[in-house]
Amino acid sequence: MKEYKLTVRQDNKKETLKSYADSVEEAIDNMILIDSVSHLYLIEEVESKEQWEFNEELNGLRELRKLIPSDVRLAFEVRSSEWH
């Protein structure tokens, strides 16, 4: 499990939150699950210092996430570094 620092808008304030996840995708999903987080700006993997920049509003993803039944377990994995 990796530690991530995420710059987000939470309760109308720009904040830095921590998340522990197996992948950057799971860290994003963790933010989607927090209703008070409205935007995602930056993710940094703490150990490697690798960063991903965003300027994304999360409500659309949150609505999609709500369509997934609660008994379904999501798993994220990187399959390839290339887009197909």
PLY file of the C-alpha trace (Angstrom):
ply
format ascii 1.0
element vertex 84
property float x
property float y
property float z
element edge 83
property int vertex1
property int vertex2
end_header
0.00 0.00 0.00
1.28 3.46 -0.94
0.80 6.86 0.64
-0.58 9.68 -1.53
-0.99 13.39 -0.90
-3.92 14.87 -2.79
-4.69 18.54 -3.34
-8.46 18.88 -3.42
-11.29 21.32 -2.84
-13.10 20.24 0.31
-15.97 22.26 1.77
-15.07 25.13 -0.60
-11.44 25.29 0.60
-8.31 24.02 -1.09
-6.89 21.31 1.16
-4.19 18.63 1.13
-5.44 15.20 2.17
-3.65 11.89 2.64
-4.84 8.62 1.20
-3.44 5.12 1.46
-4.09 3.02 -1.64
-2.62 0.31 -3.84
-2.69 2.57 -6.93
-3.30 6.15 -8.00
-6.69 5.03 -9.37
-7.68 3.73 -5.95
-6.55 7.01 -4.37
-8.87 8.85 -6.79
-11.71 6.48 -5.88
-11.08 7.23 -2.21
-11.65 10.94 -2.93
-14.82 10.16 -4.89
-16.16 8.41 -1.78
-15.73 11.58 0.32
-18.83 13.69 -0.41
-17.24 16.92 0.86
-14.46 16.71 -1.77
-15.69 18.48 -4.91
-12.52 18.88 -7.02
-9.21 17.10 -7.51
-6.13 19.15 -8.49
-2.97 17.15 -7.77
-1.90 13.71 -6.56
1.61 12.94 -5.35
2.88 9.48 -4.47
4.85 10.28 -1.33
7.68 7.75 -1.70
8.50 8.27 -5.40
7.42 11.95 -5.56
5.63 11.13 -8.85
2.82 13.61 -9.51
-0.38 13.70 -11.55
-2.07 17.04 -12.25
-5.83 17.39 -12.56
-8.46 20.07 -12.63
-11.45 17.79 -12.27
-14.83 18.21 -10.67
-15.78 14.89 -9.02
-19.58 14.99 -8.87
-20.04 13.27 -12.24
-17.73 10.42 -11.23
-19.46 10.26 -7.86
-22.85 9.80 -9.56
-21.43 7.00 -11.73
-19.85 5.38 -8.64
-23.26 5.31 -6.94
-24.56 3.07 -9.76
-22.18 0.28 -8.73
-23.91 -2.13 -6.32
-22.43 -2.11 -2.81
-21.67 -5.84 -2.96
-19.31 -5.34 -5.93
-15.64 -5.01 -5.02
-13.62 -2.72 -7.28
-10.01 -3.56 -8.03
-7.62 -1.29 -9.89
-4.52 -2.38 -11.72
-2.17 -0.97 -14.30
-2.24 -3.32 -17.25
0.02 -1.45 -19.63
1.80 1.87 -19.85
0.45 2.30 -23.40
-3.05 3.33 -24.46
-4.80 1.00 -26.87
0 1
1 2
2 3
3 4
4 5
5 6
6 7
7 8
8 9
9 10
10 11
11 12
12 13
13 14
14 15
15 16
16 17
17 18
18 19
19 20
20 21
21 22
22 23
23 24
24 25
25 26
26 27
27 28
28 29
29 30
30 31
31 32
32 33
33 34
34 35
35 36
36 37
37 38
38 39
39 40
40 41
41 42
42 43
43 44
44 45
45 46
46 47
47 48
48 49
49 50
50 51
51 52
52 53
53 54
54 55
55 56
56 57
57 58
58 59
59 60
60 61
61 62
62 63
63 64
64 65
65 66
66 67
67 68
68 69
69 70
70 71
71 72
72 73
73 74
74 75
75 76
76 77
77 78
78 79
79 80
80 81
81 82
82 83
